[in-house]
């Protein structure tokens, strides 16, 4: 008899190297940028002062903090994974999904205030790390609507803990 984690490992393994999905668009507005600035105590003018940004920033408008863009990962990747059947099937029996870390993060282009972003997720690898836990590595690309370069590209690690 095959265990839940063995079935999940098999399902995830079949998806390695494939795009998992593309999520819904999310608008990054000034209110969200300001709230993130307050939460992180990062009030640099290029994020929170539209007048000063117009005069002194190379972008001429406020831009989202790179880490704000990155922090949208759970929401945006979740939206992308809702579209995939393997995500639902392989998550059966999951008792916890944990953000485990990041291997590589880059911010190739700024996310200007008012722009929409979405996540494109590709499963890079999956491995069993304990009797009831799988570790997934994804390449997550944060696309900016109407832009050639992404706002962020990250290799994200997550762990799925399954029922015993």
N, C-alpha and C positions, 0 to 999 in steps of 0.2 A: 504494500500500500504506500502511495506517495504522500508525503507530508505537504502541508500548505506552503511551507517555505521552499521546498523543492519545486513545487509547481510554479511558484512565483519566480524563483530563480530562472527556471526554464523560460517562462514568458518574457521576463526582462531580457534575458540573454538573446532571444530572437530579435529584439529591438535595437541591440547595440549597433551603432553606425547609422541609424535611421533618425530622421526628423520625427519628433514626438508630436509636434503641433505648433500652431501659431495662435497666440492669444488675442483677446479683444484689445482694442485701443483704449488708452487711458490718457486723459488730458492732465498735464502738469501745470497747475495754475499758481498764481502768486500766493494765494492763501496757503497752499500746501508747502510751497518753498519757505514762506515765513514761519509756518508751524515747525518745519524741520530745523530751521535756523534757531528757533527758540529751544527746541529739544536738545540740540547739539552745541548750543552756545557759539555757533559759527555765523556771525552776522556780517560777513564780508560784503561790501557794497555791491559787488557783481551779482549777488543773490537777492538782496533785499531792498535796494534803493534804485528804483527805476530812473529817477532824474540823474543821479550820479552815474549810473550804468550807461545811460544815453550819451553822456559827455566823455566818460573816461574808459569805458570797457571796449575791448575790440569787438564785442558782440552787439553793442548798442542797445541791448535790452537785458533784463535780468536773466540769469541762467540757473538751472537747478544745480544743487550740489551733486557732485558725482556720486557721493554716498547716498543721497536721496534716490537717485535713479537705481542704484544697486539695491536699496532697501525695498523697492517695489517688487523684487524678485518673487517672493512667495505668492503675492497676488497675481502677478502677470504670468508666471509659470503655471500656477494653478488654473488660470483661464485657458492656457494652451493645452494642459493635460486633460481638461474636461472633454476635449475633442477626440481623444484616443481611446480605443477599446482596451488595449493592453494595460493602460493606466488603471482602469476600473477593475479589470480582471486580476491583475497582479497585486492590487492593493487590498483585495479581499483578505480579511484576517489581520490587517495591520492594526496594531494597538497604539502605535506612536510613529509619527514622521518627524524626524529631527534634522534641522540644518546643522551639518557637521563642520562645514568650513568651505574655504575657497582655495584653489590651487593657483589661479592666475586671474587677475582683473585688470582691464584696461578701459580707458575712457577716450575713445578716438574722436568724438565730436561732442560739443556742448548741447544740452537739451535746453533750448530757449523757452522762456515762459510762454504758456499758451500752446505749446506743441504737444502732439499726441505721440505716445510711445506704446510699443507692444513687445512681447517676448517671443522669440523663436527658440525652441528647445530641441536639442539633439542629444540622445543618450550616447555617451562615450564608452562607458564601461559599467559593469555590475559585478560585485563579488560578495561572497558570503563571508562575514566577519565574525560571526558567532553562531551558536546553535539556532538562534531565532532572529538574526539580524542580517539584512543585506545593505551594502553600501553602493549607492549609485553616483556616478559622475556624469554631469551634464555640461554641455557647452550651451550657454544662454546668451543670445544676442538680443540686445535691446534696440530695436529699430525705431527710428524717428521718422514720422510721416513726412514725406516729401524731401528727405535728405538721403544722400548717397552713403554716408558713413553712419555707423551705429553710435548710440550714446554710450554704450557699455558692452563689453564682451567679457564674460566670466566663465570659469570652470568651477561649477558648484558641486559640492559633495553633500549628499543627504543620506540618512540612514533610516531604513524602514524596519521597525520591530514588529514581528508577527507573534500571534498567539502561539503558545507552546503546544 
